[in-house]
Amino acid sequence: NKDTEISLFQSNLEGEIVTKLQESNAQGIIINAAAYSHTSVAIADAIAAINIPVVNLHISNIYQREEERHKELISQYCTAGIYGMGYDGYVFALNYLKKQI
């Protein structure tokens, strides 16, 4: 859809991700927090504090991986989650957000 504007952001630094979430003026967010989804209270708090739909995305199926990856700190604050669909998951997440917005 030509009316959809997408902005991309990537960082390996937890604090930069938190700042981006806090300063976002987006109508929806797709986040692939990778290992931070399992360990970052700060990212979970930042997602909880924003009032927009957030889709939690993992390229791999975390439930087919190590036991420690089965629990996520951020998922309880996300509107939806997509796991194990590879890069196609981003298309599904974007379509979902467009319907929510």
C-alpha positions in Angstrom: 0.0 0.0 0.0 1.5 3.3 -1.0 0.1 5.0 2.1 2.2 2.8 4.5 5.4 4.3 5.7 8.0 2.0 7.2 11.0 3.0 9.2 13.7 0.5 10.1 16.0 0.5 13.1 18.6 -2.0 14.2 20.9 -2.0 17.2 22.8 -4.5 19.3 22.7 -2.1 22.3 19.9 -2.5 24.8 19.8 1.2 25.8 19.5 2.3 22.1 16.5 0.0 21.7 14.8 1.4 24.8 15.4 5.0 23.7 14.0 4.2 20.2 10.8 2.7 21.7 10.4 5.6 24.1 10.8 8.2 21.4 8.8 6.4 18.7 5.9 8.2 17.1 5.0 5.2 15.1 1.4 3.8 15.0 2.7 0.2 15.4 6.0 -1.6 16.0 7.4 -4.9 14.9 10.2 -5.8 17.3 12.7 -8.6 16.9 14.6 -8.2 20.2 16.4 -11.5 19.7 18.0 -12.7 23.0 17.0 -9.4 24.7 13.4 -10.6 24.6 14.3 -13.2 27.2 16.5 -11.1 29.3 15.7 -7.4 29.1 13.5 -5.9 31.8 14.3 -2.5 30.3 12.9 -3.3 26.9 9.9 -5.0 28.4 9.2 -1.8 30.5 9.6 0.4 27.4 7.1 -1.7 25.5 4.7 -1.7 28.5 4.9 2.1 28.6 3.9 2.8 25.0 0.3 2.7 23.9 0.6 1.3 20.4 0.4 -2.2 19.0 3.6 -4.1 19.2 4.3 -7.4 17.4 7.0 -9.6 18.9 8.8 -11.5 16.2 11.3 -14.3 16.2 12.7 -15.7 12.9 13.2 -19.1 14.5 10.6 -21.0 16.6 12.0 -20.3 20.1 9.9 -23.2 21.4 12.0 -25.6 19.3 15.2 -24.2 20.8 16.9 -24.3 24.2 14.6 -24.3 27.3 15.8 -20.9 28.4 14.4 -19.3 25.2 10.9 -20.5 26.0 10.3 -17.7 28.5 10.2 -14.1 27.3 10.0 -10.9 29.3 8.6 -8.8 26.5 5.8 -11.0 25.2 3.3 -10.1 27.9 3.4 -6.5 26.8 3.1 -7.2 23.1 -0.2 -7.3 21.1 0.8 -10.3 19.2 3.7 -12.7 18.6 5.1 -14.5 15.5 7.6 -17.3 15.9 9.3 -19.6 13.4 8.1 -18.2 10.1 11.5 -17.0 9.0 11.7 -13.6 7.3 8.1 -14.1 6.0 7.1 -13.3 9.6 7.8 -9.7 8.9 5.2 -9.6 6.1 2.6 -11.2 8.4 3.4 -8.8 11.2 3.1 -5.8 8.9 -0.2 -7.0 7.5 -1.5 -7.5 11.0 -0.4 -4.1 12.1 -2.0 -2.4 9.1 -5.4 -4.0 10.2 -4.9 -2.9 13.8 -4.2 0.7 12.7 
